Amino acid sequence: MEANISSFPDFDSADGVQEVSRPEDVDFDKMPLIPAIVQDARTGQVLTLAYMNREALALTLKLRQTVFWSRSRQALWHKGETSGNFQDVVGIRLDCDGDALLVLVHPHGPACHTGAMTCFYRAMEPARG
């Protein structure tokens, strides 16, 4: 079976999905690195924002675990490879422009390198006045 971006078990493809996308639909020609928003599929909590290139997306689809491109190390990064905090992918959504992904996961632990469950644990206050 050929994997497509919405064909993972546990993913309710009827929940807001109007089209099924394929990896070829991602516009890597516009940007070689595209943002991948990672969300806990059970709770809806946004866990992190990372980046994928064509190879990272292909590996994510193959392994059914998140693989990103590390901009600081300039290398592929299989989330959880050193920490054990893997993220099992249960669905991927492609945005309307074809240049951003929403990756729905079942996390095996914290998403953040600080040990926090989410990388978005710091609140920012809007300016007053």
C-alpha positions in Angstrom: 0.0 0.0 0.0 1.4 3.4 -1.0 1.4 5.8 2.0 -0.3 9.1 1.6 -0.3 12.1 3.9 -3.7 11.1 5.6 -3.6 7.3 5.6 -2.5 6.5 9.1 -4.6 4.3 11.4 -6.3 6.1 14.4 -6.6 9.2 12.3 -10.2 10.3 11.7 -9.9 11.3 8.1 -13.5 12.6 8.1 -12.7 15.2 10.7 -12.4 18.3 8.6 -10.5 16.6 5.7 -11.8 17.5 2.3 -9.0 16.2 0.2 -6.4 13.5 0.5 -2.9 14.8 -0.3 0.2 13.0 -1.4 3.9 13.8 -0.7 4.2 15.1 -4.3 1.6 17.8 -3.4 4.0 19.4 -0.9 5.6 22.5 -2.6 9.2 21.9 -1.8 10.1 23.9 -4.9 8.8 27.1 -3.2 10.8 26.4 0.0 13.2 23.5 0.5 12.3 23.5 4.3 8.7 23.7 5.3 7.3 24.2 8.8 5.8 21.2 10.5 3.5 22.0 13.4 3.4 18.9 15.7 0.2 18.4 17.7 -0.8 15.8 20.2 -3.6 13.8 18.5 -5.3 12.9 21.8 -5.2 16.3 23.5 -4.9 18.8 20.7 -1.9 20.5 22.5 0.6 22.0 20.1 3.9 20.3 21.0 6.5 21.9 18.7 7.3 23.6 15.4 10.0 22.0 13.4 11.0 21.8 9.8 11.0 19.1 7.1 12.6 18.7 3.8 11.6 16.2 1.2 13.7 13.4 2.7 12.4 14.1 6.3 8.8 13.8 5.1 9.6 10.6 3.2 11.2 9.1 6.3 8.3 10.3 8.5 5.9 8.5 6.2 8.0 5.4 6.1 8.8 5.1 9.8 5.5 6.6 11.0 7.5 8.6 13.5 8.6 12.2 13.2 11.8 13.0 11.3 12.8 16.6 10.9 15.6 18.6 9.4 17.7 20.2 12.1 18.7 23.7 11.0 21.3 24.0 13.7 23.0 20.7 12.9 22.2 20.7 9.2 21.2 17.0 9.4 18.1 14.8 9.6 16.8 14.4 13.2 14.6 11.4 14.2 12.8 12.8 17.2 13.4 10.5 20.2 16.5 8.8 18.7 18.6 9.9 21.7 16.0 10.8 24.3 13.5 7.9 23.7 10.7 10.5 23.4 9.6 9.3 20.0 6.4 10.7 18.3 4.3 8.2 16.6 2.6 9.8 13.6 -1.2 9.2 13.3 -2.0 11.8 10.7 -0.5 14.6 8.6 -2.4 17.5 7.1 -1.1 19.7 4.3 -2.2 23.3 4.3 -4.1 25.0 1.5 -0.9 26.5 -0.1 1.0 23.2 0.1 3.8 24.6 2.1 3.1 23.8 5.7 2.3 20.6 7.6 0.3 19.7 10.7 1.6 16.5 12.1 -0.7 14.6 14.5 1.2 12.4 16.9 1.0 10.2 19.9 4.1 11.3 21.9 6.2 8.9 24.1 7.3 11.7 26.4 8.1 15.4 26.4 8.5 17.2 23.1 10.9 19.9 24.3 14.6 19.5 24.9 14.0 21.2 28.3 11.8 18.3 29.5 8.6 20.3 29.1 5.7 18.4 27.4 5.4 21.2 24.8 8.0 23.7 23.5 5.3 26.4 23.9 5.4 26.6 27.7 6.4 30.3 27.9 3.5 32.9 27.9 4.0 36.3 26.3 2.0 39.2 27.5 0.6 41.6 24.9 1.7 45.2 25.1 -0.4 47.5 27.3 -1.6 50.9 26.4 
